[in-house]
């Protein structure tokens, strides 16, 4: 029943949490960064059993099928561990410059990562709920980390109220699903009579669950909290929310829809089609009129959630290889998006430290006095826009390929057209920031900024390497997506 | 005895909670409304658990988890509300409008 090898990543993360608390307690305040370093070591150590598990291969089921470690779970866990390490690197210099707590911050980020790792394996309503709450609860506190800052307070309260509200809606849906099927494990829910015959209470439960996850991944019309929270929260926390928290939501939605609600594809397919189209369009159009770079990235991450949903929405209409292709498209997009978005946020953190501002206008002429940062910003923003040969184009390519899996399907083609129009709109607002940085004249008096700190530089180098490597050798990420193709599809 | 009366009670309580979230302006009252929604979930789960005669008692166990997590979240929520009240001497959610569009 207890498979210690399969649970080792979670155990290591748990031990790391305690170690981080201990280090924070024992070291002098100016050495608190050691707690963060211990966290990074723990995250990397937790990645080692993932490699050995991948080496052994196979699917490991625990607790009567409610906790499953398969290739999909391994890939997603690896993504969350690496993303967590990058966020910790990007946080260190930011926390130095702040006068707020440091050790507890690392602890909470790690706790949230542990929740995301649990989410990747959760194949049961209760386990998924616990995982999701473990992801969200520390994030509520992190969003309000700058205690004296009114914007941070506001970000935290909005995020908290929406987070708990979405959990309540999600739970109501789960209670209906449990009540109509009498099961809580995904595979058995899919096989229950109510799920197969599409009983109305079950369908209602599915819809409530979708709405709950819609809030978590900030899909339009449940997105309004996201830009506010990203803008008010400390920058590294915003980076974490846009990748870790959103990623956990997407992973939960993927697993629950593909396994538990496999019989209700005619319910969630059209619902996700509408969500995807709305999310892309509203996210991109609102991003056009932003003057604050962080808020712009907030709307851009809303729009990217829409792109992730595109192949997923069409999966409902596909069978066989096209269905697998759709799953592969969503997952690959998530993998690529995680790295390029973390990179974009790391670049924004570095530039905000250099210029002392997050307004696009204040970044004018950045390329004149800080060409390296401006170039990095350009790479990540063009990657987000999907310009070859950066990683973003591959994600978009896979997405379009998946959604057009059945060329005769008018819904798929129309969704692809909407996605294409949106990809063009997105280029405008990314390019607007770069125009300010590269073409506008620099101000008379150059801002006095601190030099780039080493951890932040490391975060930038890692994300840059992945963004370039995945763009030039897409097989690299495709390999991971491929490994995860075989989620128990019906 | 049927399960319907419990489900109707649950649905009513849930709707009341949603109404409270939309209408109440005090952050604590909004928090209480969300608790009502969670109570509705618990009623549903326990009613279904009893109706199904589930030998694993999944519904009851799920309800226990919901209660525990809800308690933890209220702890976080009240901490945030106190923080906001200290900084602005008000817990009115309408006044939280520093960031728009």
HADDOCK unambig.tbl for C-alpha pairs under 7 A between the chains (distance, minus, plus):
assign (segid A and resid 126 and name CA) (segid B and resid 62 and name CA) 6.22 0.50 0.50
assign (segid A and resid 137 and name CA) (segid B and resid 73 and name CA) 6.83 0.50 0.50
assign (segid A and resid 151 and name CA) (segid B and resid 98 and name CA) 6.65 0.50 0.50
assign (segid A and resid 153 and name CA) (segid B and resid 84 and name CA) 6.08 0.50 0.50
assign (segid A and resid 154 and name CA) (segid B and resid 96 and name CA) 6.00 0.50 0.50
assign (segid A and resid 157 and name CA) (segid B and resid 80 and name CA) 6.36 0.50 0.50
assign (segid A and resid 160 and name CA) (segid B and resid 77 and name CA) 6.76 0.50 0.50
assign (segid A and resid 165 and name CA) (segid B and resid 34 and name CA) 6.09 0.50 0.50
assign (segid A and resid 168 and name CA) (segid B and resid 37 and name CA) 6.07 0.50 0.50
assign (segid A and resid 168 and name CA) (segid B and resid 38 and name CA) 5.57 0.50 0.50
assign (segid A and resid 171 and name CA) (segid B and resid 41 and name CA) 6.42 0.50 0.50
assign (segid A and resid 172 and name CA) (segid B and resid 41 and name CA) 5.20 0.50 0.50
assign (segid A and resid 175 and name CA) (segid B and resid 41 and name CA) 6.45 0.50 0.50
assign (segid A and resid 175 and name CA) (segid B and resid 44 and name CA) 6.26 0.50 0.50
assign (segid A and resid 175 and name CA) (segid B and resid 45 and name CA) 5.53 0.50 0.50
assign (segid A and resid 179 and name CA) (segid B and resid 48 and name CA) 5.04 0.50 0.50
assign (segid A and resid 182 and name CA) (segid B and resid 52 and name CA) 6.55 0.50 0.50
assign (segid A and resid 228 and name CA) (segid B and resid 99 and name CA) 6.00 0.50 0.50
